Amino acid sequence: MSQAQVSFSQETSPSALVDALKKQWSLPPGLIVWFASPGQDCEGLASQVHRAFPQVPQLRCTTAGEIAAGKMFKRSEEHTS
C-alpha cells in the first residue's frame, strides 16, 4: 500500500525548494500534488519538479492563504507525494 508523504518549504528558489523536498521524502513519489503561493515562480517550480521526477505526474494548485502544520505562512509551498 502506498503512503502519502507531506512536505513543506519556504524556499523561494525553485531549485532550492525541490532540493528541500527531496530531503524530506523517504520514499520515491508516485504522484506529486503541490500548493504554491501565487507569488511563487510556479512555472519554474513545475519545471524543476519535472526535472527531478520526470516520470511522476504533478497536480499543481495556487493558494490564496497558506496554512500548514497548524500555522499561517506567506510565500510557502506544501507538497504531498
N, C-alpha and C positions, 0 to 999 in steps of 0.2 A: 504494500500500500504506500502511496506517495505521501510525503509530508509537506505542509506549507511552511515556508521559511519567510519571516518578515524581517526586513532590514530598514534602516533609517540613516540618513546622512544630511548634513547641512553644507556639504562641499558645494562650491559654486562652479568649478570647472568640470565639464562632463567627464574628462578622463580621470580626474581625481575622484569623482563620485563613483565611477564604475570600479576603480581600484578599491575604494572603501567597501563597496557592496560585496565584492569577491571575498574580502577578508571576513565578512560576517556570515557567509553561506557555508554550511558544512557539506551540502550535497549539490551536485550539478542541477541547475534548474530545468524543468520541463516546459514551463510557461512563465513568462515574466509579466506581471501586472504592476504598472507604476503610476504613481500620482505625483505630479510636479506642480510647483508654484508657477503661475502664469509668467512670472518674472524670470524664470529659468530659460536657458537655451534648450528648448525641447527638441529641436531638430538635431542639435549637436549631441544631446544626450541619447536620442534614438540611434544615431549613427554609431556612437561609442558602444552602446549596449549590443547593437548588431555585430560590430567587430569582435567584441569579447565573446558573444554567444551566437554565432551565425545561424545555427540550426534551431534556435529557440524562438517560438512566436512571442510577440510582445503585444500587450494591450495597454495603450497609453491614454492617460487622463490628465487634465489640468484641474486644479482646485482653486476655489475662492478663499477658503480657510484651510489651515493646516493643523490638524490635531493628531498627535502620535504619542504613544506611551502616556496618555492622560494629560499631555501638556499642549499648549498652543505655541506654534512656531511661525516664523516668517522665512521665506526662501529656503524651504527644505524639500526633501524627497522621501517618499516611503515606497518600498518595493516589496512585493510578495512573489516568491518563486515556488 
